[in-house]
């Protein structure tokens, strides 16, 4: 079948209400490989892609070289290398010679290289062709700034003790300089240093004040929410660098909110451990609700910034929901059925929403739930080998179901964004897949499974009676009465 005939055949079959899977199966039976079928489907469903793609169906896309030096910037590479070497050399010198030099020399170890880098950045700022060199020199010097301030305060005796107050003064002083660079001199790429200095200064200040844990958590929560709000305000003004504020502020808020809530309820209401885990699972649902807010933000300001944080929230929310339910399921029978229902629901929801962790975590949660239910209710009757055998078949079935969903949704990208959840074709790229989050979450759930299996096996071996079942007493049991002293004397006398 020629190229155009293959495309026409696909169009004809889809027009006659044939499913995508049926067409793919028929083409595979004809001997076409997966690459040829995908290319033909792209031409059949998206004819415009043939203009940009070019080439025949049987031809593969040009392979990318392992090392592509066409856009390699030698100047930038040496600038990065030089900055790293400066920092490494300073660390080595300070570590090896710190105890043998005077305080003035110790201050000079950090202050002189920092001033040299600032002067170099000031000189390069006037050179239009050296913007990369200017930024690297300025960022390296700014990174050294809080350490230089801390060394100056300590070595001069202004703050003679290394502690939280010294950290606060160093971070707060550096924060003022970072704010000047970022908002007065428009060096927005220093926003990461600004956020880091603010976090260190806040934590150091709260530690210095020696507040209780509860007000400390709530103050940090309010500060995190303000950081996120400031990032949204910068995005509304089309300012670069806002993504750091939005990402760090949102993640910190969603972590500190359950911590503050659980601590408050624990101190005031005395909630149980099980109730705490249920509340944590509820906050996982809250993460999904916050992620769905993307539908409101996608038409405003800088939508890709909100898209990245949305994808992070929804990919990790599934793990936040399932993990507490599975832990509770190992302790109370009712919760394991709840965990199983959520796990199966997540797998089925993957057919409607393009969140890959729904299938990954849902499948692992289903296998763990099946093993837990079988071990708690049927371990004595069917035994552990049958339980593992059953879990293996469940895993195989889920794998086939996920593969079927992947094939079905391969060319249905128009329905991937539901209620603000899932992948948005306008912004989706490999950088937003968050494969690391899925990998870490899967490892966490598998570790949880192994711990449960080990505990169950230990419990079974501990309750097992290793005496021979044929060993029965030959005489009825009679209670032994200790002999009296008189009877013992009579026995001795005899």
C-alpha positions in Angstrom: 0.0 0.0 0.0 1.5 3.3 -1.1 1.8 6.4 1.1 -1.3 8.2 -0.1 -3.3 5.0 -0.3 -2.4 4.3 3.4 -3.6 7.7 4.5 -6.8 7.4 2.4 -7.4 4.0 3.9 -7.1 5.4 7.5 -9.5 8.3 6.6 -12.0 5.9 5.1 -11.9 3.5 8.1 -12.3 6.3 10.6 -15.1 7.8 8.6 -16.9 4.5 8.7 -16.9 4.7 12.5 -14.1 2.2 13.0 -12.1 2.7 16.2 -8.5 3.8 16.2 -7.5 0.5 17.9 -9.2 -1.5 15.2 -7.5 0.4 12.4 -4.1 0.0 14.1 -4.6 -3.7 14.5 -5.5 -4.2 10.9 -2.4 -2.2 9.7 -0.2 -4.2 12.0 -1.6 -7.4 10.5 -0.6 -6.0 7.1 3.0 -5.7 8.2 3.3 -2.0 8.9 5.5 -1.0 11.9 4.5 1.4 14.6 6.5 4.3 13.2 4.8 4.0 9.8 1.3 3.8 11.4 1.9 6.8 13.6 3.2 8.9 10.6 0.1 7.9 8.6 -2.3 8.8 11.4 -0.6 12.2 11.7 -1.1 12.9 8.0 -4.7 11.6 8.1 -5.7 13.6 11.2 -3.5 16.6 10.9 -2.7 17.2 7.2 -0.9 20.5 8.0 1.9 18.5 9.7 2.8 17.0 6.3 3.9 20.4 5.1 6.2 20.9 8.0 7.3 17.3 8.3 8.1 16.4 4.7 9.4 13.1 3.6 7.7 9.8 3.2 5.9 7.8 5.7 8.4 5.1 5.8 11.2 7.5 6.4 12.0 8.2 10.0 12.7 11.5 11.6 16.3 12.7 11.5 18.2 11.4 14.5 19.7 13.9 16.8 23.3 13.7 17.4 24.4 12.6 20.9 26.5 15.8 21.2 25.3 18.8 19.2 27.9 21.5 19.1 26.2 23.7 16.5 25.0 26.1 19.2 27.8 25.6 21.7 28.9 28.9 23.3 32.5 28.6 24.3 32.5 31.9 26.1 29.6 31.0 28.3 31.1 27.6 29.1 34.3 29.2 30.3 32.4 31.7 32.3 30.5 29.0 34.1 33.7 27.0 34.6 35.5 30.0 36.0 32.8 30.8 38.4 32.7 27.3 39.7 36.5 27.2 40.1 36.4 30.5 42.1 33.9 29.1 44.5 35.6 25.8 44.9 39.0 27.5 45.4 37.5 29.7 48.1 36.0 26.7 49.9 39.3 24.9 49.8 41.3 27.8 51.0 38.9 28.7 53.9 38.7 25.0 55.0 42.5 24.4 54.9 43.8 27.8 56.1 41.0 29.2 58.3 42.7 28.4 61.7 46.1 29.7 60.8 45.3 33.2 59.5 44.1 36.4 61.2 40.5 37.6 61.2 41.4 40.3 58.6 42.8 37.7 56.2 39.7 35.6 56.7 37.5 38.5 55.7 39.7 39.3 52.7 39.4 35.6 51.5 35.7 36.3 50.7 35.5 40.1 50.3 38.2 40.7 47.8 37.0 38.1 45.2 33.4 39.3 45.7 34.4 42.9 45.1 36.5 41.9 42.0 33.5 40.1 40.5 31.2 43.1 41.2 33.6 45.4 39.6 33.9 43.1 36.6 30.1 42.9 36.3 29.9 46.7 36.5 32.5 47.0 33.7 30.7 44.4 31.5 27.3 46.0 32.0 28.4 48.7 29.5 29.4 46.2 26.9 26.4 45.1 24.8 28.0 41.9 23.6 28.9 40.6 27.1 25.5 40.3 28.7 26.1 36.6 29.6 29.4 37.4 31.2 27.8 40.3 33.1 25.1 38.1 34.5 27.4 35.3 35.6 29.8 37.6 37.3 26.9 39.4 39.1 25.2 36.2 40.2 28.5 34.6 41.5 29.3 37.8 43.5 25.8 37.9 44.8 26.0 34.3 45.9 29.1 35.1 47.9 27.5 38.2 49.5 25.7 36.6 52.6 28.7 34.5 53.5 31.0 37.6 53.3 28.6 39.6 55.5 28.4 36.8 58.0 32.1 36.4 58.1 32.5 40.2 58.6 30.1 40.3 61.5 31.6 37.3 63.2 35.3 38.1 62.8 34.9 41.7 63.8 33.1 40.7 67.0 29.9 42.5 66.2 28.1 39.1 66.5 30.6 36.9 68.4 28.4 33.8 68.4 27.6 31.6 65.4 23.8 31.1 65.6 20.4 32.1 64.4 20.9 35.8 64.9 24.1 35.8 62.8 22.2 33.9 60.0 19.3 36.4 60.2 21.6 39.4 59.9 23.5 38.0 57.0 20.4 36.8 55.1 18.5 40.1 55.8 21.4 42.3 54.6 21.8 40.2 51.5 18.1 40.3 50.9 18.2 44.1 50.8 20.9 44.0 48.2 19.1 41.4 46.1 15.9 43.5 46.1 17.9 46.5 44.9 19.4 44.5 42.1 16.1 42.9 41.1 13.7 45.8 41.2 15.9 48.9 40.8 18.5 47.5 38.3 16.0 45.1 36.7 18.1 42.0 37.2 15.2 39.6 37.6 17.2 36.5 37.2 18.3 37.0 40.8 14.8 36.2 42.0 15.9 32.8 43.2 18.5 34.4 45.5 15.9 36.8 46.7 13.4 34.1 47.6 16.2 32.0 49.3 17.5 34.9 51.4 13.9 35.8 52.5 13.3 32.2 53.6 16.5 31.9 55.5 16.0 35.3 57.2 12.4 34.4 58.2 13.3 31.0 59.6 16.3 32.5 61.5 14.2 35.3 62.9 11.5 32.9 64.1 14.1 30.6 65.7 15.8 33.6 67.4 12.5 34.7 68.9 12.0 31.1 70.2 8.3 31.0 69.4 6.2 27.9 69.8 5.8 25.6 66.8 2.2 26.5 66.2 2.6 30.3 65.7 5.8 29.6 63.8 4.0 27.4 61.3 1.2 29.9 60.8 3.6 32.8 60.3 5.5 30.8 57.7 2.2 29.8 56.0 1.1 33.5 55.7 4.6 34.5 54.4 4.5 31.7 51.8 1.0 32.8 50.6 2.3 36.4 50.4 5.2 35.2 48.2 2.8 33.4 45.9 0.5 36.5 45.7 3.5 38.7 44.9 4.5 36.4 42.1 0.9 36.6 40.7 1.1 40.3 40.9 4.4 40.3 39.0 2.8 38.1 36.4 -0.1 40.5 36.0 2.5 43.2 35.2 4.2 41.0 32.7 7.4 40.9 34.7 10.0 38.2 34.2 11.1 36.2 37.2 7.6 35.8 38.6 7.7 32.0 38.2 10.1 31.5 41.1 7.8 33.4 43.5 4.6 31.6 42.2 6.2 28.1 42.3 8.0 28.4 45.7 5.1 30.3 47.3 2.5 27.8 46.1 4.4 24.7 47.0 5.4 26.0 50.5 1.8 27.1 51.1 0.4 23.7 50.2 2.9 22.0 52.4 2.5 24.3 55.4 -1.3 24.4 55.3 -1.8 20.8 56.3 1.1 21.0 58.8 -0.4 24.1 60.4 -3.9 22.6 60.4 -2.9 19.3 61.9 -0.7 20.9 64.5 -3.6 23.2 65.5 -6.1 20.3 65.7 -3.6 18.2 67.6 -2.9 20.7 70.3 -6.5 22.0 70.7 -8.7 19.1 69.7 -6.4 16.1 70.3 -7.2 14.4 67.0 -6.0 10.8 66.5 -3.4 9.6 64.1 -6.0 8.1 61.8 -7.9 11.3 61.6 -4.6 13.1 60.7 -4.0 10.8 57.8 -7.6 11.3 56.5 -7.0 15.1 56.7 -3.8 14.7 54.7 -5.7 12.8 52.0 -8.2 15.6 52.0 -5.5 18.1 51.3 -4.5 16.0 48.3 -8.0 16.7 46.9 -7.4 20.3 47.7 -4.3 20.2 45.5 -6.4 19.0 42.6 -8.9 21.8 43.2 -6.1 24.4 43.2 -4.7 22.9 40.0 -8.1 23.2 38.3 -7.9 27.0 39.0 -5.6 27.0 35.9 -8.8 27.3 33.7 -9.1 30.8 35.2 -5.5 31.7 34.8 -4.8 30.4 31.3 -6.3 33.4 29.6 -4.4 35.9 31.8 -0.9 37.3 32.1 1.7 34.5 31.7 -0.2 31.2 31.4 2.8 29.0 31.0 3.9 29.9 34.6 0.6 28.7 36.0 0.7 25.7 33.7 3.9 24.4 35.2 2.7 24.7 38.8 -0.6 23.2 37.8 1.1 20.1 36.3 3.2 19.7 39.4 0.2 19.9 41.8 -1.9 17.4 39.9 0.8 14.9 39.3 1.7 14.8 43.0 -1.8 15.1 44.4 -2.6 11.5 43.5 0.2 10.3 45.7 -0.9 12.6 48.5 -4.4 11.1 48.4 -3.4 7.4 48.1 -0.5 7.1 50.6 -2.5 8.0 53.8 -5.4 5.8 52.7 -3.1 2.8 52.1 -1.3 3.4 55.5 -4.7 3.5 57.2 -5.8 0.4 55.2 -3.0 -1.6 56.8 -4.4 -0.7 60.2 -8.2 -0.7 59.7 -10.1 -2.9 57.3 -12.5 -0.3 56.1 -9.9 2.1 54.8 -8.3 -0.5 52.5 -11.6 -0.7 50.6 -11.6 3.0 50.3 -8.0 3.0 49.0 -9.0 0.3 46.5 -12.0 2.4 45.3 -9.8 5.5 44.9 -7.1 3.5 43.1 -9.5 2.0 40.6 -11.2 5.3 40.2 -7.9 7.0 39.3 -7.1 4.3 36.7 -10.5 4.8 35.0 -10.3 8.6 35.3 -7.1 8.4 33.2 -9.3 7.7 30.2 -10.8 11.2 30.5 -8.0 13.3 32.0 -4.4 13.4 30.7 -2.7 13.1 34.1 -0.2 10.2 33.7 0.2 9.6 37.5 -3.5 8.6 37.6 -2.6 5.4 35.9 0.8 4.9 37.5 -0.2 5.5 41.1 -3.7 4.1 40.6 -2.4 0.8 39.3 0.2 0.5 42.1 -2.4 1.4 44.7 -4.8 -1.3 43.3 -2.2 -4.0 43.5 -1.3 -3.0 47.1 -5.0 -2.9 48.1 -5.6 -6.3 46.6 -2.7 -7.8 48.5 -3.8 -6.1 51.7 -7.4 -7.3 51.4 -6.3 -10.8 50.5 -3.8 -11.0 53.4 -6.3 -9.6 56.0 -9.3 -11.7 55.0 -8.0 -14.8 53.1 -4.5 -15.4 54.3 -5.5 -18.5 56.3 -7.5 -20.0 53.5 -5.5 -19.4 50.3 -2.0 -18.6 51.6 0.6 -16.1 50.6 1.7 -17.7 47.4 -1.8 -17.5 46.0 -2.1 -13.9 47.2 1.1 -12.9 45.3 -0.1 -14.9 42.3 -3.4 -13.0 42.3 -1.7 -9.7 42.7 0.5 -10.6 39.7 -2.6 -11.2 37.5 -4.1 -7.9 38.7 -0.9 -6.1 37.8 -0.9 -7.7 34.3 -4.5 -6.7 33.7 -3.9 -3.2 34.8 -0.9 -3.0 32.5 -2.9 -4.1 29.5 -5.7 -1.6 30.4 -3.2 1.3 30.7 -1.7 0.3 27.3 -5.2 0.2 25.7 -5.9 3.7 27.1 -2.6 5.0 25.8 -3.4 3.7 22.3 -6.9 5.0 22.4 -5.9 8.5 23.5 -2.9 8.8 21.2 -4.6 11.0 18.7 -7.4 12.4 20.9 -5.5 15.5 22.2 -8.5 17.7 22.0 -10.1 16.1 25.1 -7.0 16.0 27.3 -7.9 19.2 29.4 -11.0 18.6 31.5 -12.0 21.1 34.3 -8.6 22.7 34.1 -6.9 19.3 34.8 -4.5 17.4 32.5 -2.2 18.3 29.7 -2.8 21.5 27.7 -1.6 20.9 24.1 -0.7 24.6 23.9 2.1 24.3 26.4 2.8 20.6 26.8 6.4 19.6 26.4 8.9 17.1 27.8 9.8 19.6 30.5 6.3 19.3 32.0 5.9 15.5 32.2 7.3 15.4 35.8 8.6 11.9 35.3 10.8 12.3 38.4 7.6 12.8 40.5 6.0 9.6 39.2 9.2 7.6 39.7 9.7 8.8 43.3 6.0 8.2 44.1 6.1 4.7 42.6 9.2 3.9 44.7 7.4 5.2 47.8 4.4 3.1 47.3 6.4 0.0 46.5 8.5 0.6 49.7 5.2 0.8 51.6 4.1 -2.5 50.1 7.4 -4.3 51.1 7.1 -3.0 54.6 3.5 -4.3 54.9 4.4 -7.7 53.4 7.4 -8.0 55.8 5.2 -7.1 58.8 2.5 -9.5 57.7 5.0 -12.4 57.3 6.5 -11.6 60.7 3.1 -11.7 62.3 2.3 -15.0 60.6 5.6 -16.6 61.7 5.1 -15.2 65.2 1.6 -16.8 65.6 2.6 -20.1 64.1 2.8 -23.2 66.5 5.9 -25.2 65.6 5.0 -28.1 67.8 4.2 -31.4 66.1 0.5 -31.8 65.5 0.6 -35.5 66.4 2.1 -34.9 69.8 -0.8 -35.2 72.2 -0.7 -35.7 76.0 -1.1 -39.3 77.1 -2.4 -38.5 80.5 -5.1 -36.0 81.6 -3.8 -32.8 83.0 -3.6 -32.7 86.8 -2.8 -29.6 88.7 0.4 -29.9 90.6 0.3 -29.0 94.3 3.6 -28.1 95.9 4.7 -30.6 98.5 4.5 -29.5 102.1 7.5 -29.4 104.4 6.2 -32.3 106.5 5.9 -34.6 103.5 9.4 -33.8 102.4 10.8 -34.6 105.9 8.9 -38.0 105.8 10.3 -38.8 102.5 13.8 -38.1 103.7 13.3 -40.1 106.8 12.1 -43.1 104.8 
